[in-house]
Amino acid sequence: MRTETKIALGLFAAYSVLGYLLAAPEFLKGMLIGLSIFFMIIGLLSENAYRKVKVEQGRKITYLKGLIGIN
């Protein structure tokens, strides 16, 4: 199981606990479920699509590091 899928399941568990046990604001619960869905989609991609996403993510991080001067 990929790390993204584990994160998604953890966020969904947090959403469920907030929904049933605590009176949390809808905004917070909406953010949790939205992030959970996002990570679940990334975690369930095919291997080829997953590699493309990870390469693009690495390029963006390298670009941002160059902008702020971190090596």
CHARMM-style PDB file with segment names, atoms N, HN, CA, C and O in Angstrom:
ATOM      1  N   MET     1       0.849  -1.172   0.000  1.00  0.00      PROA
ATOM      2  CA  MET     1       0.000   0.000   0.000  1.00  0.00      PROA
ATOM      3  C   MET     1       0.897   1.238   0.000  1.00  0.00      PROA
ATOM      4  O   MET     1       1.846   1.330   0.778  1.00  0.00      PROA
ATOM      5  N   ARG     2       0.587   2.167  -0.866  1.00  0.00      PROA
ATOM      6  HN  ARG     2      -0.184   2.091  -1.497  1.00  0.00      PROA
ATOM      7  CA  ARG     2       1.381   3.389  -0.977  1.00  0.00      PROA
ATOM      8  C   ARG     2       1.149   4.312   0.221  1.00  0.00      PROA
ATOM      9  O   ARG     2       0.131   4.233   0.908  1.00  0.00      PROA
ATOM     10  N   THR     3       2.118   5.174   0.440  1.00  0.00      PROA
ATOM     11  HN  THR     3       2.945   5.238  -0.118  1.00  0.00      PROA
ATOM     12  CA  THR     3       2.046   6.118   1.553  1.00  0.00      PROA
ATOM     13  C   THR     3       0.833   7.033   1.431  1.00  0.00      PROA
ATOM     14  O   THR     3       0.185   7.349   2.429  1.00  0.00      PROA
ATOM     15  N   GLU     4       0.527   7.460   0.203  1.00  0.00      PROA
ATOM     16  HN  GLU     4       1.053   7.204  -0.608  1.00  0.00      PROA
ATOM     17  CA  GLU     4      -0.607   8.357  -0.001  1.00  0.00      PROA
ATOM     18  C   GLU     4      -1.920   7.705   0.417  1.00  0.00      PROA
ATOM     19  O   GLU     4      -2.801   8.364   0.970  1.00  0.00      PROA
ATOM     20  N   THR     5      -2.045   6.405   0.150  1.00  0.00      PROA
ATOM     21  HN  THR     5      -1.330   5.869  -0.299  1.00  0.00      PROA
ATOM     22  CA  THR     5      -3.265   5.688   0.530  1.00  0.00      PROA
ATOM     23  C   THR     5      -3.378   5.593   2.051  1.00  0.00      PROA
ATOM     24  O   THR     5      -4.469   5.721   2.606  1.00  0.00      PROA
ATOM     25  N   LYS     6      -2.255   5.370   2.716  1.00  0.00      PROA
ATOM     26  HN  LYS     6      -1.368   5.266   2.265  1.00  0.00      PROA
ATOM     27  CA  LYS     6      -2.264   5.313   4.183  1.00  0.00      PROA
ATOM     28  C   LYS     6      -2.647   6.667   4.777  1.00  0.00      PROA
ATOM     29  O   LYS     6      -3.410   6.739   5.740  1.00  0.00      PROA
ATOM     30  N   ILE     7      -2.112   7.732   4.196  1.00  0.00      PROA
ATOM     31  HN  ILE     7      -1.492   7.673   3.414  1.00  0.00      PROA
ATOM     32  CA  ILE     7      -2.467   9.078   4.661  1.00  0.00      PROA
ATOM     33  C   ILE     7      -3.955   9.316   4.468  1.00  0.00      PROA
ATOM     34  O   ILE     7      -4.619   9.863   5.348  1.00  0.00      PROA
ATOM     35  N   ALA     8      -4.484   8.905   3.312  1.00  0.00      PROA
ATOM     36  HN  ALA     8      -3.945   8.461   2.597  1.00  0.00      PROA
ATOM     37  CA  ALA     8      -5.905   9.094   3.031  1.00  0.00      PROA
ATOM     38  C   ALA     8      -6.771   8.355   4.039  1.00  0.00      PROA
ATOM     39  O   ALA     8      -7.769   8.897   4.512  1.00  0.00      PROA
ATOM     40  N   LEU     9      -6.403   7.132   4.369  1.00  0.00      PROA
ATOM     41  HN  LEU     9      -5.592   6.691   3.984  1.00  0.00      PROA
ATOM     42  CA  LEU     9      -7.182   6.372   5.345  1.00  0.00      PROA
ATOM     43  C   LEU     9      -7.107   7.005   6.739  1.00  0.00      PROA
ATOM     44  O   LEU     9      -8.094   7.006   7.475  1.00  0.00      PROA
ATOM     45  N   GLY    10      -5.938   7.543   7.098  1.00  0.00      PROA
ATOM     46  HN  GLY    10      -5.136   7.543   6.500  1.00  0.00      PROA
ATOM     47  CA  GLY    10      -5.800   8.229   8.381  1.00  0.00      PROA
ATOM     48  C   GLY    10      -6.646   9.487   8.448  1.00  0.00      PROA
ATOM     49  O   GLY    10      -7.277   9.762   9.469  1.00  0.00      PROA
ATOM     50  N   LEU    11      -6.662  10.260   7.355  1.00  0.00      PROA
ATOM     51  HN  LEU    11      -6.149  10.036   6.526  1.00  0.00      PROA
ATOM     52  CA  LEU    11      -7.490  11.470   7.318  1.00  0.00      PROA
ATOM     53  C   LEU    11      -8.970  11.124   7.369  1.00  0.00      PROA
ATOM     54  O   LEU    11      -9.754  11.820   8.014  1.00  0.00      PROA
ATOM     55  N   PHE    12      -9.350  10.049   6.688  1.00  0.00      PROA
ATOM     56  HN  PHE    12      -8.713   9.484   6.164  1.00  0.00      PROA
ATOM     57  CA  PHE    12     -10.753   9.647   6.722  1.00  0.00      PROA
ATOM     58  C   PHE    12     -11.147   9.177   8.126  1.00  0.00      PROA
ATOM     59  O   PHE    12     -12.265   9.427   8.578  1.00  0.00      PROA
ATOM     60  N   ALA    13     -10.232   8.502   8.804  1.00  0.00      PROA
ATOM     61  HN  ALA    13      -9.324   8.299   8.437  1.00  0.00      PROA
ATOM     62  CA  ALA    13     -10.506   8.085  10.184  1.00  0.00      PROA
ATOM     63  C   ALA    13     -10.671   9.308  11.089  1.00  0.00      PROA
ATOM     64  O   ALA    13     -11.553   9.333  11.948  1.00  0.00      PROA
ATOM     65  N   ALA    14      -9.823  10.319  10.896  1.00  0.00      PROA
ATOM     66  HN  ALA    14      -9.107  10.299  10.199  1.00  0.00      PROA
ATOM     67  CA  ALA    14      -9.951  11.548  11.683  1.00  0.00      PROA
ATOM     68  C   ALA    14     -11.282  12.239  11.397  1.00  0.00      PROA
ATOM     69  O   ALA    14     -11.932  12.754  12.307  1.00  0.00      PROA
ATOM     70  N   TYR    15     -11.679  12.245  10.131  1.00  0.00      PROA
ATOM     71  HN  TYR    15     -11.151  11.826   9.392  1.00  0.00      PROA
ATOM     72  CA  TYR    15     -12.975  12.816   9.751  1.00  0.00      PROA
ATOM     73  C   TYR    15     -14.120  12.072  10.443  1.00  0.00      PROA
ATOM     74  O   TYR    15     -15.058  12.689  10.947  1.00  0.00      PROA
ATOM     75  N   SER    16     -14.033  10.757  10.460  1.00  0.00      PROA
ATOM     76  HN  SER    16     -13.271  10.255  10.050  1.00  0.00      PROA
ATOM     77  CA  SER    16     -15.093   9.960  11.089  1.00  0.00      PROA
ATOM     78  C   SER    16     -15.176  10.224  12.584  1.00  0.00      PROA
ATOM     79  O   SER    16     -16.272  10.345  13.132  1.00  0.00      PROA
ATOM     80  N   VAL    17     -14.036  10.313  13.244  1.00  0.00      PROA
ATOM     81  HN  VAL    17     -13.146  10.215  12.798  1.00  0.00      PROA
ATOM     82  CA  VAL    17     -14.016  10.580  14.684  1.00  0.00      PROA
ATOM     83  C   VAL    17     -14.595  11.962  14.964  1.00  0.00      PROA
ATOM     84  O   VAL    17     -15.392  12.129  15.888  1.00  0.00      PROA
ATOM     85  N   LEU    18     -14.192  12.960  14.161  1.00  0.00      PROA
ATOM     86  HN  LEU    18     -13.545  12.824  13.411  1.00  0.00      PROA
ATOM     87  CA  LEU    18     -14.726  14.305  14.357  1.00  0.00      PROA
ATOM     88  C   LEU    18     -16.227  14.344  14.115  1.00  0.00      PROA
ATOM     89  O   LEU    18     -16.957  15.052  14.809  1.00  0.00      PROA
ATOM     90  N   GLY    19     -16.681  13.587  13.135  1.00  0.00      PROA
ATOM     91  HN  GLY    19     -16.089  13.012  12.571  1.00  0.00      PROA
ATOM     92  CA  GLY    19     -18.098  13.595  12.796  1.00  0.00      PROA
ATOM     93  C   GLY    19     -18.986  12.946  13.849  1.00  0.00      PROA
ATOM     94  O   GLY    19     -20.118  13.379  14.069  1.00  0.00      PROA
ATOM     95  N   TYR    20     -18.470  11.906  14.499  1.00  0.00      PROA
ATOM     96  HN  TYR    20     -17.551  11.554  14.321  1.00  0.00      PROA
ATOM     97  CA  TYR    20     -19.303  11.154  15.428  1.00  0.00      PROA
ATOM     98  C   TYR    20     -19.109  11.535  16.890  1.00  0.00      PROA
ATOM     99  O   TYR    20     -20.059  11.497  17.672  1.00  0.00      PROA
ATOM    100  N   LEU    21     -17.903  11.895  17.258  1.00  0.00      PROA
ATOM    101  HN  LEU    21     -17.131  11.926  16.623  1.00  0.00      PROA
ATOM    102  CA  LEU    21     -17.632  12.132  18.672  1.00  0.00      PROA
ATOM    103  C   LEU    21     -17.577  13.605  19.072  1.00  0.00      PROA
ATOM    104  O   LEU    21     -17.943  13.959  20.193  1.00  0.00      PROA
ATOM    105  N   LEU    22     -17.122  14.458  18.166  1.00  0.00      PROA
ATOM    106  HN  LEU    22     -16.825  14.171  17.255  1.00  0.00      PROA
ATOM    107  CA  LEU    22     -16.927  15.858  18.512  1.00  0.00      PROA
ATOM    108  C   LEU    22     -17.779  16.758  17.627  1.00  0.00      PROA
ATOM    109  O   LEU    22     -18.147  16.388  16.512  1.00  0.00      PROA
ATOM    110  N   ALA    23     -18.080  17.922  18.131  1.00  0.00      PROA
ATOM    111  HN  ALA    23     -17.781  18.223  19.036  1.00  0.00      PROA
ATOM    112  CA  ALA    23     -18.811  18.910  17.350  1.00  0.00      PROA
ATOM    113  C   ALA    23     -17.794  19.838  16.695  1.00  0.00      PROA
ATOM    114  O   ALA    23     -17.523  20.926  17.203  1.00  0.00      PROA
ATOM    115  N   ALA    24     -17.240  19.413  15.581  1.00  0.00      PROA
ATOM    116  HN  ALA    24     -17.460  18.529  15.168  1.00  0.00      PROA
ATOM    117  CA  ALA    24     -16.230  20.197  14.867  1.00  0.00      PROA
ATOM    118  C   ALA    24     -16.910  21.048  13.795  1.00  0.00      PROA
ATOM    119  O   ALA    24     -17.983  20.691  13.307  1.00  0.00      PROA
ATOM    120  N   PRO    25     -16.297  22.160  13.431  1.00  0.00      PROA
ATOM    121  CA  PRO    25     -16.865  22.998  12.369  1.00  0.00      PROA
ATOM    122  C   PRO    25     -16.898  22.249  11.033  1.00  0.00      PROA
ATOM    123  O   PRO    25     -16.039  21.413  10.753  1.00  0.00      PROA
ATOM    124  N   GLU    26     -17.891  22.564  10.231  1.00  0.00      PROA
ATOM    125  HN  GLU    26     -18.588  23.243  10.459  1.00  0.00      PROA
ATOM    126  CA  GLU    26     -18.037  21.916   8.934  1.00  0.00      PROA
ATOM    127  C   GLU    26     -16.840  22.192   8.033  1.00  0.00      PROA
ATOM    128  O   GLU    26     -16.455  21.339   7.233  1.00  0.00      PROA
ATOM    129  N   PHE    27     -16.248  23.377   8.157  1.00  0.00      PROA
ATOM    130  HN  PHE    27     -16.560  24.071   8.806  1.00  0.00      PROA
ATOM    131  CA  PHE    27     -15.087  23.722   7.351  1.00  0.00      PROA
ATOM    132  C   PHE    27     -13.936  22.746   7.600  1.00  0.00      PROA
ATOM    133  O   PHE    27     -13.301  22.282   6.653  1.00  0.00      PROA
ATOM    134  N   LEU    28     -13.670  22.437   8.856  1.00  0.00      PROA
ATOM    135  HN  LEU    28     -14.186  22.814   9.625  1.00  0.00      PROA
ATOM    136  CA  LEU    28     -12.601  21.514   9.215  1.00  0.00      PROA
ATOM    137  C   LEU    28     -12.891  20.113   8.695  1.00  0.00      PROA
ATOM    138  O   LEU    28     -12.015  19.455   8.133  1.00  0.00      PROA
ATOM    139  N   LYS    29     -14.119  19.664   8.886  1.00  0.00      PROA
ATOM    140  HN  LYS    29     -14.831  20.198   9.343  1.00  0.00      PROA
ATOM    141  CA  LYS    29     -14.478  18.328   8.395  1.00  0.00      PROA
ATOM    142  C   LYS    29     -14.420  18.271   6.870  1.00  0.00      PROA
ATOM    143  O   LYS    29     -14.029  17.251   6.303  1.00  0.00      PROA
ATOM    144  N   GLY    30     -14.804  19.351   6.210  1.00  0.00      PROA
ATOM    145  HN  GLY    30     -15.122  20.180   6.672  1.00  0.00      PROA
ATOM    146  CA  GLY    30     -14.737  19.400   4.755  1.00  0.00      PROA
ATOM    147  C   GLY    30     -13.309  19.346   4.246  1.00  0.00      PROA
ATOM    148  O   GLY    30     -13.019  18.689   3.246  1.00  0.00      PROA
ATOM    149  N   MET    31     -12.414  20.044   4.943  1.00  0.00      PROA
ATOM    150  HN  MET    31     -12.649  20.577   5.756  1.00  0.00      PROA
ATOM    151  CA  MET    31     -11.001  19.990   4.559  1.00  0.00      PROA
ATOM    152  C   MET    31     -10.448  18.587   4.722  1.00  0.00      PROA
ATOM    153  O   MET    31      -9.705  18.113   3.862  1.00  0.00      PROA
ATOM    154  N   LEU    32     -10.796  17.916   5.807  1.00  0.00      PROA
ATOM    155  HN  LEU    32     -11.400  18.301   6.506  1.00  0.00      PROA
ATOM    156  CA  LEU    32     -10.293  16.559   6.039  1.00  0.00      PROA
ATOM    157  C   LEU    32     -10.773  15.591   4.967  1.00  0.00      PROA
ATOM    158  O   LEU    32      -9.983  14.801   4.449  1.00  0.00      PROA
ATOM    159  N   ILE    33     -12.051  15.643   4.630  1.00  0.00      PROA
ATOM    160  HN  ILE    33     -12.692  16.284   5.051  1.00  0.00      PROA
ATOM    161  CA  ILE    33     -12.573  14.714   3.635  1.00  0.00      PROA
ATOM    162  C   ILE    33     -12.031  15.053   2.247  1.00  0.00      PROA
ATOM    163  O   ILE    33     -11.797  14.151   1.443  1.00  0.00      PROA
ATOM    164  N   GLY    34     -11.829  16.338   1.955  1.00  0.00      PROA
ATOM    165  HN  GLY    34     -12.020  17.071   2.609  1.00  0.00      PROA
ATOM    166  CA  GLY    34     -11.260  16.738   0.671  1.00  0.00      PROA
ATOM    167  C   GLY    34      -9.831  16.259   0.505  1.00  0.00      PROA
ATOM    168  O   GLY    34      -9.468  15.729  -0.545  1.00  0.00      PROA
ATOM    169  N   LEU    35      -9.013  16.445   1.544  1.00  0.00      PROA
ATOM    170  HN  LEU    35      -9.308  16.876   2.396  1.00  0.00      PROA
ATOM    171  CA  LEU    35      -7.642  15.947   1.496  1.00  0.00      PROA
ATOM    172  C   LEU    35      -7.598  14.428   1.417  1.00  0.00      PROA
ATOM    173  O   LEU    35      -6.753  13.859   0.726  1.00  0.00      PROA
ATOM    174  N   SER    36      -8.505  13.779   2.123  1.00  0.00      PROA
ATOM    175  HN  SER    36      -9.192  14.241   2.684  1.00  0.00      PROA
ATOM    176  CA  SER    36      -8.575  12.321   2.076  1.00  0.00      PROA
ATOM    177  C   SER    36      -8.865  11.835   0.658  1.00  0.00      PROA
ATOM    178  O   SER    36      -8.225  10.896   0.185  1.00  0.00      PROA
ATOM    179  N   ILE    37      -9.813  12.458  -0.017  1.00  0.00      PROA
ATOM    180  HN  ILE    37     -10.333  13.221   0.367  1.00  0.00      PROA
ATOM    181  CA  ILE    37     -10.144  12.070  -1.391  1.00  0.00      PROA
ATOM    182  C   ILE    37      -8.963  12.340  -2.314  1.00  0.00      PROA
ATOM    183  O   ILE    37      -8.649  11.514  -3.170  1.00  0.00      PROA
ATOM    184  N   PHE    38      -8.302  13.486  -2.151  1.00  0.00      PROA
ATOM    185  HN  PHE    38      -8.557  14.157  -1.455  1.00  0.00      PROA
ATOM    186  CA  PHE    38      -7.142  13.832  -2.974  1.00  0.00      PROA
ATOM    187  C   PHE    38      -6.047  12.780  -2.842  1.00  0.00      PROA
ATOM    188  O   PHE    38      -5.550  12.273  -3.847  1.00  0.00      PROA
ATOM    189  N   PHE    39      -5.667  12.447  -1.606  1.00  0.00      PROA
ATOM    190  HN  PHE    39      -6.070  12.859  -0.789  1.00  0.00      PROA
ATOM    191  CA  PHE    39      -4.617  11.457  -1.398  1.00  0.00      PROA
ATOM    192  C   PHE    39      -5.041  10.067  -1.866  1.00  0.00      PROA
ATOM    193  O   PHE    39      -4.204   9.294  -2.332  1.00  0.00      PROA
ATOM    194  N   MET    40      -6.315   9.742  -1.750  1.00  0.00      PROA
ATOM    195  HN  MET    40      -6.995  10.371  -1.371  1.00  0.00      PROA
ATOM    196  CA  MET    40      -6.790   8.444  -2.209  1.00  0.00      PROA
ATOM    197  C   MET    40      -6.661   8.337  -3.724  1.00  0.00      PROA
ATOM    198  O   MET    40      -6.255   7.294  -4.237  1.00  0.00      PROA
ATOM    199  N   ILE    41      -6.999   9.395  -4.439  1.00  0.00      PROA
ATOM    200  HN  ILE    41      -7.329  10.242  -4.022  1.00  0.00      PROA
ATOM    201  CA  ILE    41      -6.875   9.386  -5.904  1.00  0.00      PROA
ATOM    202  C   ILE    41      -5.415   9.216  -6.302  1.00  0.00      PROA
ATOM    203  O   ILE    41      -5.107   8.418  -7.187  1.00  0.00      PROA
ATOM    204  N   ILE    42      -4.518   9.950  -5.665  1.00  0.00      PROA
ATOM    205  HN  ILE    42      -4.768  10.598  -4.945  1.00  0.00      PROA
ATOM    206  CA  ILE    42      -3.087   9.830  -5.978  1.00  0.00      PROA
ATOM    207  C   ILE    42      -2.588   8.426  -5.645  1.00  0.00      PROA
ATOM    208  O   ILE    42      -1.826   7.844  -6.417  1.00  0.00      PROA
ATOM    209  N   GLY    43      -2.999   7.889  -4.530  1.00  0.00      PROA
ATOM    210  HN  GLY    43      -3.617   8.363  -3.903  1.00  0.00      PROA
ATOM    211  CA  GLY    43      -2.547   6.565  -4.109  1.00  0.00      PROA
ATOM    212  C   GLY    43      -3.059   5.432  -4.971  1.00  0.00      PROA
ATOM    213  O   GLY    43      -2.434   4.373  -5.023  1.00  0.00      PROA
ATOM    214  N   LEU    44      -4.176   5.623  -5.648  1.00  0.00      PROA
ATOM    215  HN  LEU    44      -4.684   6.483  -5.605  1.00  0.00      PROA
ATOM    216  CA  LEU    44      -4.758   4.556  -6.466  1.00  0.00      PROA
ATOM    217  C   LEU    44      -4.432   4.675  -7.957  1.00  0.00      PROA
ATOM    218  O   LEU    44      -4.967   3.915  -8.764  1.00  0.00      PROA
ATOM    219  N   LEU    45      -3.571   5.606  -8.328  1.00  0.00      PROA
ATOM    220  HN  LEU    45      -3.137   6.223  -7.672  1.00  0.00      PROA
ATOM    221  CA  LEU    45      -3.171   5.742  -9.729  1.00  0.00      PROA
ATOM    222  C   LEU    45      -2.397   4.507 -10.188  1.00  0.00      PROA
ATOM    223  O   LEU    45      -1.801   3.798  -9.377  1.00  0.00      PROA
ATOM    224  N   SER    46      -2.412   4.261 -11.502  1.00  0.00      PROA
ATOM    225  HN  SER    46      -2.896   4.837 -12.161  1.00  0.00      PROA
ATOM    226  CA  SER    46      -1.586   3.183 -12.050  1.00  0.00      PROA
ATOM    227  C   SER    46      -0.113   3.552 -11.862  1.00  0.00      PROA
ATOM    228  O   SER    46       0.214   4.714 -11.622  1.00  0.00      PROA
ATOM    229  N   GLU    47       0.758   2.574 -11.970  1.00  0.00      PROA
ATOM    230  HN  GLU    47       0.493   1.630 -12.165  1.00  0.00      PROA
ATOM    231  CA  GLU    47       2.178   2.807 -11.717  1.00  0.00      PROA
ATOM    232  C   GLU    47       2.763   3.851 -12.669  1.00  0.00      PROA
ATOM    233  O   GLU    47       3.556   4.694 -12.249  1.00  0.00      PROA
ATOM    234  N   ASN    48       2.383   3.803 -13.932  1.00  0.00      PROA
ATOM    235  HN  ASN    48       1.738   3.119 -14.273  1.00  0.00      PROA
ATOM    236  CA  ASN    48       2.899   4.749 -14.917  1.00  0.00      PROA
ATOM    237  C   ASN    48       2.448   6.182 -14.596  1.00  0.00      PROA
ATOM    238  O   ASN    48       3.263   7.104 -14.600  1.00  0.00      PROA
ATOM    239  N   ALA    49       1.174   6.364 -14.322  1.00  0.00      PROA
ATOM    240  HN  ALA    49       0.512   5.615 -14.318  1.00  0.00      PROA
ATOM    241  CA  ALA    49       0.648   7.694 -13.993  1.00  0.00      PROA
ATOM    242  C   ALA    49       1.237   8.195 -12.676  1.00  0.00      PROA
ATOM    243  O   ALA    49       1.525   9.383 -12.533  1.00  0.00      PROA
ATOM    244  N   TYR    50       1.415   7.292 -11.720  1.00  0.00      PROA
ATOM    245  HN  TYR    50       1.181   6.327 -11.836  1.00  0.00      PROA
ATOM    246  CA  TYR    50       1.979   7.665 -10.418  1.00  0.00      PROA
ATOM    247  C   TYR    50       3.405   8.192 -10.581  1.00  0.00      PROA
ATOM    248  O   TYR    50       3.769   9.195  -9.967  1.00  0.00      PROA
ATOM    249  N   ARG    51       4.221   7.511 -11.415  1.00  0.00      PROA
ATOM    250  HN  ARG    51       3.925   6.697 -11.913  1.00  0.00      PROA
ATOM    251  CA  ARG    51       5.585   7.964 -11.656  1.00  0.00      PROA
ATOM    252  C   ARG    51       5.607   9.340 -12.307  1.00  0.00      PROA
ATOM    253  O   ARG    51       6.449  10.169 -11.965  1.00  0.00      PROA
ATOM    254  N   LYS    52       4.690   9.594 -13.245  1.00  0.00      PROA
ATOM    255  HN  LYS    52       4.006   8.920 -13.523  1.00  0.00      PROA
ATOM    256  CA  LYS    52       4.619  10.903 -13.897  1.00  0.00      PROA
ATOM    257  C   LYS    52       4.296  11.999 -12.890  1.00  0.00      PROA
ATOM    258  O   LYS    52       4.893  13.075 -12.928  1.00  0.00      PROA
ATOM    259  N   VAL    53       3.370  11.734 -12.002  1.00  0.00      PROA
ATOM    260  HN  VAL    53       2.885  10.860 -11.971  1.00  0.00      PROA
ATOM    261  CA  VAL    53       2.995  12.721 -10.974  1.00  0.00      PROA
ATOM    262  C   VAL    53       4.180  12.989 -10.053  1.00  0.00      PROA
ATOM    263  O   VAL    53       4.451  14.142  -9.719  1.00  0.00      PROA
ATOM    264  N   LYS    54       4.886  11.946  -9.642  1.00  0.00      PROA
ATOM    265  HN  LYS    54       4.666  11.009  -9.913  1.00  0.00      PROA
ATOM    266  CA  LYS    54       6.020  12.113  -8.736  1.00  0.00      PROA
ATOM    267  C   LYS    54       7.167  12.876  -9.410  1.00  0.00      PROA
ATOM    268  O   LYS    54       7.821  13.693  -8.761  1.00  0.00      PROA
ATOM    269  N   VAL    55       7.422  12.621 -10.703  1.00  0.00      PROA
ATOM    270  HN  VAL    55       6.891  11.957 -11.230  1.00  0.00      PROA
ATOM    271  CA  VAL    55       8.470  13.343 -11.422  1.00  0.00      PROA
ATOM    272  C   VAL    55       8.107  14.818 -11.514  1.00  0.00      PROA
ATOM    273  O   VAL    55       8.957  15.680 -11.290  1.00  0.00      PROA
ATOM    274  N   GLU    56       6.856  15.115 -11.840  1.00  0.00      PROA
ATOM    275  HN  GLU    56       6.166  14.414 -12.021  1.00  0.00      PROA
ATOM    276  CA  GLU    56       6.418  16.507 -11.940  1.00  0.00      PROA
ATOM    277  C   GLU    56       6.501  17.199 -10.583  1.00  0.00      PROA
ATOM    278  O   GLU    56       6.882  18.367 -10.504  1.00  0.00      PROA
ATOM    279  N   GLN    57       6.153  16.500  -9.537  1.00  0.00      PROA
ATOM    280  HN  GLN    57       5.843  15.551  -9.601  1.00  0.00      PROA
ATOM    281  CA  GLN    57       6.233  17.057  -8.192  1.00  0.00      PROA
ATOM    282  C   GLN    57       7.693  17.378  -7.841  1.00  0.00      PROA
ATOM    283  O   GLN    57       7.975  18.420  -7.250  1.00  0.00      PROA
ATOM    284  N   GLY    58       8.610  16.491  -8.203  1.00  0.00      PROA
ATOM    285  HN  GLY    58       8.381  15.644  -8.683  1.00  0.00      PROA
ATOM    286  CA  GLY    58      10.032  16.730  -7.949  1.00  0.00      PROA
ATOM    287  C   GLY    58      10.551  17.939  -8.702  1.00  0.00      PROA
ATOM    288  O   GLY    58      11.357  18.702  -8.169  1.00  0.00      PROA
ATOM    289  N   ARG    59      10.098  18.123  -9.939  1.00  0.00      PROA
ATOM    290  HN  ARG    59       9.444  17.503 -10.371  1.00  0.00      PROA
ATOM    291  CA  ARG    59      10.504  19.290 -10.721  1.00  0.00      PROA
ATOM    292  C   ARG    59      10.040  20.586 -10.065  1.00  0.00      PROA
ATOM    293  O   ARG    59      10.793  21.557  -9.999  1.00  0.00      PROA
ATOM    294  N   LYS    60       8.813  20.599  -9.586  1.00  0.00      PROA
ATOM    295  HN  LYS    60       8.202  19.809  -9.640  1.00  0.00      PROA
ATOM    296  CA  LYS    60       8.283  21.809  -8.953  1.00  0.00      PROA
ATOM    297  C   LYS    60       9.033  22.133  -7.674  1.00  0.00      PROA
ATOM    298  O   LYS    60       9.323  23.298  -7.402  1.00  0.00      PROA
ATOM    299  N   ILE    61       9.352  21.112  -6.885  1.00  0.00      PROA
ATOM    300  HN  ILE    61       9.116  20.166  -7.105  1.00  0.00      PROA
ATOM    301  CA  ILE    61      10.077  21.338  -5.632  1.00  0.00      PROA
ATOM    302  C   ILE    61      11.475  21.870  -5.928  1.00  0.00      PROA
ATOM    303  O   ILE    61      11.949  22.781  -5.250  1.00  0.00      PROA
ATOM    304  N   THR    62      12.147  21.298  -6.949  1.00  0.00      PROA
ATOM    305  HN  THR    62      11.763  20.558  -7.500  1.00  0.00      PROA
ATOM    306  CA  THR    62      13.472  21.772  -7.334  1.00  0.00      PROA
ATOM    307  C   THR    62      13.413  23.221  -7.797  1.00  0.00      PROA
ATOM    308  O   THR    62      14.284  24.020  -7.453  1.00  0.00      PROA
ATOM    309  N   TYR    63      12.408  23.558  -8.562  1.00  0.00      PROA
ATOM    310  HN  TYR    63      11.700  22.910  -8.842  1.00  0.00      PROA
ATOM    311  CA  TYR    63      12.228  24.934  -9.046  1.00  0.00      PROA
ATOM    312  C   TYR    63      12.028  25.896  -7.879  1.00  0.00      PROA
ATOM    313  O   TYR    63      12.644  26.960  -7.836  1.00  0.00      PROA
ATOM    314  N   LEU    64      11.172  25.524  -6.940  1.00  0.00      PROA
ATOM    315  HN  LEU    64      10.672  24.659  -6.975  1.00  0.00      PROA
ATOM    316  CA  LEU    64      10.916  26.387  -5.779  1.00  0.00      PROA
ATOM    317  C   LEU    64      12.154  26.562  -4.909  1.00  0.00      PROA
ATOM    318  O   LEU    64      12.405  27.651  -4.392  1.00  0.00      PROA
ATOM    319  N   LYS    65      12.927  25.494  -4.748  1.00  0.00      PROA
ATOM    320  HN  LYS    65      12.723  24.610  -5.168  1.00  0.00      PROA
ATOM    321  CA  LYS    65      14.179  25.592  -3.977  1.00  0.00      PROA
ATOM    322  C   LYS    65      15.137  26.557  -4.661  1.00  0.00      PROA
ATOM    323  O   LYS    65      15.835  27.315  -3.988  1.00  0.00      PROA
ATOM    324  N   GLY    66      15.179  26.538  -5.989  1.00  0.00      PROA
ATOM    325  HN  GLY    66      14.612  25.922  -6.536  1.00  0.00      PROA
ATOM    326  CA  GLY    66      16.037  27.449  -6.728  1.00  0.00      PROA
ATOM    327  C   GLY    66      15.609  28.893  -6.567  1.00  0.00      PROA
ATOM    328  O   GLY    66      16.447  29.794  -6.523  1.00  0.00      PROA
ATOM    329  N   LEU    67      14.308  29.115  -6.480  1.00  0.00      PROA
ATOM    330  HN  LEU    67      13.628  28.383  -6.515  1.00  0.00      PROA
ATOM    331  CA  LEU    67      13.810  30.474  -6.308  1.00  0.00      PROA
ATOM    332  C   LEU    67      14.205  31.087  -4.974  1.00  0.00      PROA
ATOM    333  O   LEU    67      14.524  32.273  -4.895  1.00  0.00      PROA
ATOM    334  N   ILE    68      14.180  30.273  -3.931  1.00  0.00      PROA
ATOM    335  HN  ILE    68      13.920  29.310  -3.995  1.00  0.00      PROA
ATOM    336  CA  ILE    68      14.474  30.818  -2.606  1.00  0.00      PROA
ATOM    337  C   ILE    68      15.919  30.592  -2.192  1.00  0.00      PROA
ATOM    338  O   ILE    68      16.323  31.014  -1.109  1.00  0.00      PROA
ATOM    339  N   GLY    69      16.712  29.925  -3.046  1.00  0.00      PROA
ATOM    340  HN  GLY    69      16.384  29.581  -3.926  1.00  0.00      PROA
ATOM    341  CA  GLY    69      18.145  29.782  -2.789  1.00  0.00      PROA
ATOM    342  C   GLY    69      18.541  28.648  -1.895  1.00  0.00      PROA
ATOM    343  O   GLY    69      19.602  28.710  -1.274  1.00  0.00      PROA
ATOM    344  N   ILE    70      17.741  27.613  -1.797  1.00  0.00      PROA
ATOM    345  HN  ILE    70      16.879  27.562  -2.302  1.00  0.00      PROA
ATOM    346  CA  ILE    70      18.097  26.434  -1.011  1.00  0.00      PROA
ATOM    347  C   ILE    70      18.699  25.397  -1.952  1.00  0.00      PROA
ATOM    348  O   ILE    70      18.134  25.114  -3.009  1.00  0.00      PROA
ATOM    349  N   ASN    71      19.849  24.828  -1.571  1.00  0.00      PROA
ATOM    350  HN  ASN    71      20.308  25.058  -0.713  1.00  0.00      PROA
ATOM    351  CA  ASN    71      20.486  23.812  -2.421  1.00  0.00      PROA
ATOM    352  C   ASN    71      20.083  22.431  -2.028  1.00  0.00      PROA
ATOM    353  OT1 ASN    71      20.528  21.460  -2.640  1.00  0.00      PROA
TER     354      ASN     71
END
